[in-house]
Amino acid sequence: MKRSRLVMVGNGMAGVRTIEELLKIAPELYEITVFGAEPHPNYNRILLSPVLAGEQTLDEIVLNSWEWYRDNRITLHAGKKVVEVDRVRRVVRAEDGTEEEYDRLLLCTGSNPFILPVPGKDLPGVIAYRDIADTNAMIEASRKYKKAVVIGGGLLGLEAANGLMLRGMAVTVVHVMPWLMERQLDDVAGKLLQKSLEDRGLKFMIGAHTQELVAGPAGRVQAVKFKDGTVVDADLVVMAVGIRPNTELAEEMKLHVNRGIVVHDTMQTVTDARIYSVGECAAHRGIAYGLVAPLFEQAKVAANHLAQFGIGRYSGSLTSTKLKVTGIDLFSCGDFMGAASAGTEEIVMSDPFGGVYKKLVIKDDKLVGACLYGDTVDGSWYFKLLREGRNVGDIRDKLMFGESSLGDSGHEGHTKAASMPADAEVCGCNGVNKGAICKAIKEKGLFTVDEVRKHTKASASCGSCTGLVEQILMATAGGDYSAAPKKKAMCGCTDHSHQEVRDAIRTHKLLTIADTFSFMEWRTPNGCASCRPAVNYYLISTWPKQAKDDPQSRYINERSHANIQKDGTYSVIPRMWGGETTANELRRIADVVDKYQVPTVKVTGGQRIDLLGVKKEDLPGVWHDLGMPSGHAYAKALRTVKTCVGSEWCRFGTQDSTQMGKDLERALWRMYAPHKVKLAVSGCPRNCAEAGIKDVGVIGVDSGWEIYVAGNGGIKTEVAQFLCKLKSAAEVLEYSGAFLQLYREEGWYLERTVHYVNRVGLDYVKKKILDDPEGRKALWERLQFSLDGEPDPWFEFDKARVDMRQFGKLAVEQEA
Amino acid sequence: MKMNEWTAICRVEDIPVLGSRRVARPRGTDVAVFRNDRDQVFALLDRCPHKGGPLSQGIVFGTSVACPLHNWTIGLDDGCANAPDQGCAQRFSVKVENGAVFLSVLELASLATDAP
């Protein structure tokens, strides 16, 4: 079959990424031809600044070598600028007359520097800062000349100024606005930045209007003249006042252009469906993005459509800015100016001598903007809070002190990646050090935190080192790589979020995984290991007694009702109500240990006994011989209710905490939930059962019981929050049960109570549980209905849908 | 032992849909046989190339299985890990005839028999 012809105009990062994505999914579909105006293969434009500063060479920033084009059978016309496209005949023509026909056209013309319309703008010695040629011209000039003026105090201008200064020039930065980088920083941070750059030797003229560039006797630029009459000598003038989408060709082609080439969510131009556009030249919902991460998202969508899959949609990105002027850390996102818009409040921390400034902008209890200078490790956390629109009312007092103030562990308290040695551990979960991350970024050409996560596993588990990984990525690959889709898809099988799937299952009464997948147009036939367990849980929690549990969509622990260990054996933890046991139970446990030769017996943190190293084929026998209920220590379900000895024995005890714990455990066991659930009951405020870090913690006081919710003793220690005080044990059952049912009905899969409550806000929970007695009773009744008659999976195999075939092995017949 | 022969292991319906069974061998690590939702049957050494996790215990989807230990995705047809992870589990030939699942006698006796 004859292949279709794909022609790409523009050989830059977004376009080439589109081709890479396309080759991954449909390598044989197109004859590909690429026109590039520059005589180079695709290179990392963001790293031009380190090249200018002498920190990297041009060879090092090439992303796709000449061989890459050849190996992928891509015809590359480098150094040929396209001047005409005939949309009727579908022919592209370059300046030198080269013509190519196309079936699909991809426009990736990027952007052009904006040149101030002042007299003298065309003089020799006046350049923009955009590509390799400009960079080389600056390096060349720095060898011959001494004085440079950079017009524009934005990111690009400051990087150019910094680079020229490092190459020995005396540099003055001219900025017409009242402070530097006004689009990314507020005035305080902008002035701190100026001070720090002045200390390094840069000069600034803030608020200065350029009037004219003056030529010297040889015709080269000699000085810059300002409106107030000031004149500054300059042998080199760099214009860095901004960029504009390059739409010249698109306009010639009569494509609709409005602040960029206007595209649909599929990245097809609105004018001509054969023509796609991605990158800085494309205007999607009115925005032309200039950061790498959104452009790569666009590339993915465009490739998907070019490959005729037709399912991806680009729905825009929220972006944050992280800027790299070597050694200076800046971060901003959202509405960082704050005061300008109505109804915002600001929290500010300022230490001008220490060179640290942080401003958080809050509106209606939500973080809407942040501006950080000097210490940016929490930037990604703030950006996440902003993106998720999380209610921050409850953590407002700690917000300024960063994520680590909420409890954090695993990376020895490091906050500045730059000062970490290569062998320092960044990710404590997966044992990844800084050197390994840098190596992967360089060798594999990684651009996003997601890619680093996939290749190195750093930040892939608990995520608390994401900020550090971002810093390392920025320092190693340059520029800004953080951006995220506005809503998070459940997994690669769908674009729907957890909330959308939950809502659809309830609204449309979906009862099976297959119905859910077909109703919500899943991309894969039977999902994957992350969405299937989630959907299975949503079905059985939303429609108890109606939706059928699907064991094959459960993680192995919940399929075999034991906890898989690193060597493939299992651990078995029988239930001990409230942590109490008897001589008979202990004797049976001892007999099981002997009979099945269990290698390790350990007392757990949840006041139970763990038998480790049980072979899978022995599990049914072990359960039978133990004769104790399943402890569900392997499940996203109620685990344990930890108790202190309470008033029955303790001389300080005010309440019978053990009995309360046993009652709670008997009422709630077999309760599946979005994640594991742990309870504790203490008999007095000395709190020996550690109820302060449990999903529900109950503390006895002389006059009754205090209920705390949403604590967590895990990766981030989270202290449970006070919900209410109750008089009777019956009330404790009702209120705890209602809270847990609310979490079961609304939590996202794998979301612990702390994350659920953080997402919806404690006030919402109080409204549902405390202010609405009818609603509370209904929740408690729904939970009891769900749990009524639920089987013990260690004994009622059929009812619990335990496939007993899994415990035996098939045999290969021995030949005689 | 007849080396060029197939040996019957089980019926297709003995393997759960989107599930697996373990096959014990006289020598060597178990072999895992998988069945997907289109009744295709695959066989791999029951050992993830990453840290040796038992693949038979993973969640099966499409033509892949997710290792139960660290969630590597392994292709059922070639035994290889999804990029960027690297490594392959030993694959075994499978024949399905009239609903019966057969493995190769030679492969069972010779492939990965001394794997740790």
Interface residues (C-beta under 8 A of the other chain):
Chain A: K444 K454 H455 T524 P525 N526 G527 C528 A529 R532 P533 Q552 S553 R554 Y555 I556 R559 S560 I564 K566 D567 G568 D803 R805 Q806 K809 L810 A811 V812 E813 Q814 E815
Chain B: M1 K2 T7 A8 I9 C10 D14 P16 V17 L18 G19 R21 R22 V23 A24 R25 P26 D30 V33 N36 D37 K51 G52 G53 P54 Q57 G58 I59 V60 F61 G62 S64 A66 P68 L69 N71 T73 P84 L103 V105 L108
